[in-house]
Amino acid sequence: MTSSAQAQKALPGVRGLVFLGFPLHPPGRPGITRATHLEEVGVPMLFLQGTRDDFANLDLLSTLANRLGARATLHLVEGGDHSFKMLKRSGRTDTDAMAELADTIAGWTASLVPP
């Protein structure tokens, strides 16, 4: 919803948008219609996506990020689902995934703040 509002009119004080598991499409129904408004978003966007997320075909999401250009950063959490839950056999815990997300967000947001 915030991205839709930002696409319509720049929101005061917003320097960037972070998407935790962007719901690109319903599970099993790949498409990009939910993301068409992102072309109008004028601030940087960070997409954090699990590689097992049924709500985002990674080929489609990568193509979208490429089309958005420098405004989009895509960070994949290997083995994460839509909620970034990890399979036990991955050797990583849910806490590991959350730490990766936090570190990625912290680094990305720091790059948006002038020195």
Secondary structure, 3 states (H helix, E strand, C coil): CHHHHHHHCCCCCCCCEEEECCCCCCCCCCCCHHHHHHHHCCCCEEEEEECCCCCCCHHHHHHHHHHHHHHEEEEEECCCCCCCCCCHHHCCCHHHHHHHHHHHHHHHHHCCCCC
